[in-house]
Amino acid sequence: MKDAFLSLLFCALAACVPATLSAAEEIPDDAVPAREVFDAKNAAVLGVVEGLTEYLPVSSTGHLILANSALGLDSDAPLVSRDGGGLVRDRDGSEFSVKEAADAYSIIIQFGAIVAVLFAYWGRCTGTLVGVLRGDAASWRLSRNLLVAFVPAAGLGFLFSDRIEEFLFNPATVAVALVVGGVLMLVVDRRQKKRAAGTPPGAVEAGPDLQELSVRQSLTIGAMQCLALWPGMSRSMATIVGGYVAGLSPRRATEFSFLLGLITLSAASIYKTLKCAEQMLDSFGAGVSAIGLAVAFVAAFASVKWMVEWISRHGLSAFAWYRFALAACVLAWTFLR
């Protein structure tokens, strides 16, 4: 009986060997092991970049594209799963590249930045939610304004997300967007400062409060947010500029941008997670994801707390000049390396 059992075991193992070797032979020579590129160090770097830039008007997506390029995560090489069992494959069976995994990771760690704003504005968020449940008119109007502002970019993003990732996720297009966005910021910042100069002292918060925006004003901010579909333009920049155009003060425009980001970024992150959940698990797993999320949370919380006061006092011009300098560095990096 023992000999028969050993014989059967040997036959079973022998039958598995060719299949294992065959699977290994199918892995291309240029394939990259996920454990080598998605490690704790890269996760922490990307978390810092995401957290610091998500709510600043300098484009977190653009910075992450540049960070991915610097870390070597912009390769089209296929990715070998973390367990080494084979290639990571998309839903259609195609190879999942290092670049695709890095782009997916950039979306996922946004959850850390989202939670940071939720903590920073906990009182306003919970107060609005409770007010909606109680039928408070101001809470309902604020919720309506945020939803109206959310719809335009959400619709366009849903329809064209794949083409945007295919054609616009590269350093050159990011550099152009940084310049265009910077010019737009200087124009509206100058207009805002002229308007503020004509208001009496103590009337810094002149203009409507967030719940006092009309549907048209909210839609204006939402239309501006569509510009953020171009990587490098910045969702934060677009919505703050939209708030200026709608008549909001710098502080209120920044706060509306943060609250709108809770909805927009949550929708994008959830959509991407549902779309690529299996590929994400095979590419970077729970541990690497947790590191990026935690670091992004801390960095974003600090960034949000600082940013409101800075923009209220100094406006957007410093961020515009930063964008110009960064664009020059991007172009130099792209064409001289």
JOZIZI-V348079 format. One record per backbone hydrogen bond with DSSP energy under -1.0 kcal/mol. NH is the residue of the N-H (numbers start at 1). CO is the residue of the C=O. E is the energy in kcal/mol with one decimal. If there is no record, write none. Layout:
nh=NH co=CO e=E
nh=NH co=CO e=E
//
This chain:
nh=5 co=1 e=-2.3
nh=6 co=2 e=-2.4
nh=7 co=3 e=-2.3
nh=8 co=4 e=-2.2
nh=9 co=5 e=-2.5
nh=10 co=6 e=-2.6
nh=11 co=7 e=-2.3
nh=12 co=8 e=-2.3
nh=13 co=9 e=-2.4
nh=14 co=10 e=-2.7
nh=15 co=11 e=-2.0
nh=16 co=12 e=-1.4
nh=17 co=13 e=-1.6
nh=20 co=16 e=-2.4
nh=21 co=17 e=-2.7
nh=22 co=18 e=-2.6
nh=23 co=19 e=-2.5
nh=24 co=20 e=-2.3
nh=25 co=21 e=-2.3
nh=27 co=24 e=-1.2
nh=31 co=28 e=-1.4
nh=32 co=78 e=-2.7
nh=34 co=80 e=-2.6
nh=36 co=33 e=-1.2
nh=38 co=34 e=-2.7
nh=43 co=39 e=-2.2
nh=44 co=40 e=-2.3
nh=45 co=41 e=-2.3
nh=46 co=42 e=-2.5
nh=47 co=43 e=-2.0
nh=48 co=44 e=-2.3
nh=49 co=45 e=-2.3
nh=50 co=46 e=-2.6
nh=51 co=47 e=-2.7
nh=52 co=48 e=-2.6
nh=53 co=49 e=-1.7
nh=54 co=50 e=-1.9
nh=58 co=56 e=-2.0
nh=63 co=59 e=-1.9
nh=64 co=60 e=-2.7
nh=65 co=61 e=-2.3
nh=66 co=62 e=-2.1
nh=67 co=63 e=-2.7
nh=68 co=64 e=-2.9
nh=69 co=65 e=-2.0
nh=70 co=66 e=-2.4
nh=71 co=67 e=-2.2
nh=73 co=68 e=-3.7
nh=79 co=96 e=-1.8
nh=80 co=32 e=-2.9
nh=81 co=86 e=-2.8
nh=82 co=282 e=-2.4
nh=84 co=81 e=-1.9
nh=88 co=79 e=-3.1
nh=90 co=94 e=-3.1
nh=93 co=90 e=-1.9
nh=96 co=88 e=-2.9
nh=98 co=77 e=-2.0
nh=99 co=75 e=-2.3
nh=101 co=97 e=-2.1
nh=102 co=98 e=-2.4
nh=103 co=99 e=-2.5
nh=104 co=100 e=-2.1
nh=105 co=101 e=-2.4
nh=106 co=102 e=-2.1
nh=107 co=103 e=-1.3
nh=108 co=104 e=-2.1
nh=109 co=105 e=-2.3
nh=111 co=108 e=-2.0
nh=112 co=109 e=-1.0
nh=114 co=110 e=-2.5
nh=115 co=111 e=-2.4
nh=116 co=112 e=-1.5
nh=117 co=113 e=-1.7
nh=118 co=114 e=-2.0
nh=119 co=115 e=-2.2
nh=120 co=116 e=-2.5
nh=121 co=117 e=-2.5
nh=122 co=119 e=-1.3
nh=125 co=121 e=-2.8
nh=126 co=122 e=-2.8
nh=127 co=123 e=-2.2
nh=128 co=124 e=-2.4
nh=129 co=125 e=-2.3
nh=130 co=126 e=-2.8
nh=131 co=127 e=-2.4
nh=132 co=128 e=-2.5
nh=133 co=129 e=-2.1
nh=134 co=130 e=-1.8
nh=136 co=131 e=-3.4
nh=140 co=136 e=-2.1
nh=141 co=137 e=-2.3
nh=142 co=138 e=-2.3
nh=143 co=139 e=-2.3
nh=144 co=140 e=-2.5
nh=145 co=141 e=-2.6
nh=146 co=142 e=-2.2
nh=147 co=143 e=-2.2
nh=148 co=144 e=-2.7
nh=149 co=145 e=-2.1
nh=150 co=146 e=-1.4
nh=151 co=147 e=-1.6
nh=154 co=150 e=-1.8
nh=155 co=151 e=-2.6
nh=156 co=152 e=-2.2
nh=157 co=153 e=-2.8
nh=158 co=154 e=-2.1
nh=159 co=155 e=-1.8
nh=160 co=156 e=-2.4
nh=161 co=157 e=-1.4
nh=164 co=160 e=-2.5
nh=165 co=161 e=-2.3
nh=166 co=162 e=-1.8
nh=167 co=163 e=-2.5
nh=168 co=164 e=-2.5
nh=170 co=168 e=-1.8
nh=174 co=170 e=-1.8
nh=175 co=171 e=-2.2
nh=176 co=172 e=-1.8
nh=177 co=173 e=-2.2
nh=178 co=174 e=-2.4
nh=179 co=175 e=-1.7
nh=180 co=176 e=-2.6
nh=181 co=177 e=-2.8
nh=182 co=178 e=-1.9
nh=183 co=179 e=-2.4
nh=184 co=180 e=-2.1
nh=185 co=181 e=-2.2
nh=186 co=182 e=-2.1
nh=187 co=183 e=-2.1
nh=188 co=184 e=-2.3
nh=189 co=185 e=-2.4
nh=190 co=186 e=-2.1
nh=191 co=187 e=-1.8
nh=192 co=188 e=-2.5
nh=193 co=189 e=-2.3
nh=194 co=190 e=-1.9
nh=195 co=191 e=-2.0
nh=196 co=192 e=-2.5
nh=197 co=193 e=-2.0
nh=199 co=196 e=-1.4
nh=203 co=200 e=-1.8
nh=206 co=203 e=-1.4
nh=212 co=209 e=-1.2
nh=218 co=214 e=-2.4
nh=219 co=215 e=-2.5
nh=220 co=216 e=-1.8
nh=221 co=217 e=-1.8
nh=222 co=218 e=-2.2
nh=223 co=219 e=-2.6
nh=224 co=220 e=-2.0
nh=225 co=221 e=-1.8
nh=227 co=224 e=-1.7
nh=228 co=225 e=-1.6
nh=229 co=226 e=-1.8
nh=230 co=227 e=-1.8
nh=233 co=230 e=-2.4
nh=238 co=234 e=-2.3
nh=239 co=235 e=-2.4
nh=240 co=236 e=-2.4
nh=241 co=237 e=-2.7
nh=242 co=238 e=-2.3
nh=243 co=239 e=-2.2
nh=244 co=240 e=-2.2
nh=245 co=241 e=-2.5
nh=246 co=242 e=-2.1
nh=247 co=244 e=-1.5
nh=248 co=243 e=-2.9
nh=253 co=249 e=-3.0
nh=254 co=250 e=-2.1
nh=255 co=251 e=-2.3
nh=256 co=252 e=-2.6
nh=257 co=253 e=-1.9
nh=258 co=254 e=-2.0
nh=259 co=255 e=-2.5
nh=260 co=256 e=-2.7
nh=261 co=257 e=-1.9
nh=262 co=258 e=-1.2
nh=264 co=260 e=-2.7
nh=265 co=261 e=-2.5
nh=266 co=262 e=-1.0
nh=267 co=263 e=-2.3
nh=268 co=264 e=-2.2
nh=269 co=265 e=-2.7
nh=270 co=266 e=-2.6
nh=271 co=267 e=-2.4
nh=272 co=268 e=-2.3
nh=273 co=269 e=-2.3
nh=274 co=270 e=-2.6
nh=275 co=271 e=-1.9
nh=276 co=272 e=-2.2
nh=280 co=276 e=-2.6
nh=281 co=277 e=-2.1
nh=282 co=278 e=-2.1
nh=283 co=279 e=-1.8
nh=284 co=280 e=-2.7
nh=285 co=280 e=-1.4
nh=289 co=285 e=-1.3
nh=290 co=286 e=-2.5
nh=291 co=287 e=-1.8
nh=292 co=288 e=-2.0
nh=293 co=289 e=-2.4
nh=294 co=290 e=-2.5
nh=295 co=291 e=-2.4
nh=296 co=292 e=-2.4
nh=297 co=293 e=-2.1
nh=298 co=294 e=-2.0
nh=299 co=295 e=-2.4
nh=300 co=296 e=-2.6
nh=301 co=297 e=-2.4
nh=302 co=298 e=-1.9
nh=303 co=299 e=-2.1
nh=304 co=300 e=-2.8
nh=305 co=301 e=-1.9
nh=306 co=302 e=-1.7
nh=307 co=303 e=-2.4
nh=308 co=304 e=-1.4
nh=310 co=306 e=-1.8
nh=311 co=307 e=-2.6
nh=312 co=308 e=-2.0
nh=313 co=309 e=-1.7
nh=314 co=310 e=-3.4
nh=315 co=311 e=-1.4
nh=320 co=316 e=-1.7
nh=321 co=317 e=-2.2
nh=322 co=318 e=-1.8
nh=323 co=319 e=-2.1
nh=324 co=320 e=-1.9
nh=325 co=321 e=-2.1
nh=326 co=322 e=-2.7
nh=327 co=323 e=-2.6
nh=328 co=324 e=-2.0
nh=329 co=325 e=-1.9
nh=330 co=326 e=-2.6
nh=331 co=327 e=-2.5
nh=332 co=328 e=-2.2
nh=333 co=329 e=-2.7
nh=334 co=330 e=-2.6
nh=335 co=331 e=-2.4
nh=336 co=332 e=-1.9
//
